[in-house]
């Protein structure tokens, strides 16, 4: 299973750890998306910035 993660709000003005998490997910632009493996570490990163992103499960 894979997850499609989309950046909905900018990381500007956010704490450095949140910006680093967005960078780790590969999200650099608002409305930019990435399809990532569904692993516990990716789920944890999404949880840290859940107020900035949207995600959905996709078949992959």
N, C-alpha and C positions, 0 to 999 in steps of 0.2 A: 504494500500500500504506500502511496505517496501523498504528500500534502502540498497544496498550492497556497503559497503565502503571498499576500499583497499588502504593500505599504499604503496605508490610508491617511496617515498624518505624519508630518515632517518630524525628523529628529532634532531639528534646530531648537536650541534652548533646553534640551533634555540633559540629564546627567550623563557624564562620559560613559558610564557602564552601559546605559541604554543605547547610546550611539554605537558603542563597540558591538553590542549584541545585534543591532540592525546590520552592521557591516559584516558580522559573522554569518548572518543569514543570507547575505548577498543582496540586501535591499538598499539601493542608493537613491532612488527617485520615487516621489509620490506617484502612486498608481503602478509602480513597477512590481512585477510578480516573479516568483521563482518556484519551481517544482522541486521539492526536497524529499529525501527518504523519511519515512515515519519512524524515528528513533527516539528513545527517551531524552537524549540530549537536545534534539531539535524541538521536541515538545516543551522542554524546560525553557529554551530560549524564547519560544513563542509566548509562553506564560509570562516571562519578564517584561515583554513589550506588547502585551495583549491589547492595551489601550491605543496602540498605534497601528496595529495590523489586523487584517481579516484573513482567515484561513478556511480551507475546505479540503475534504478528502477527494482524491482522484484515483482512478485506476491507472496503473502504470506498469 
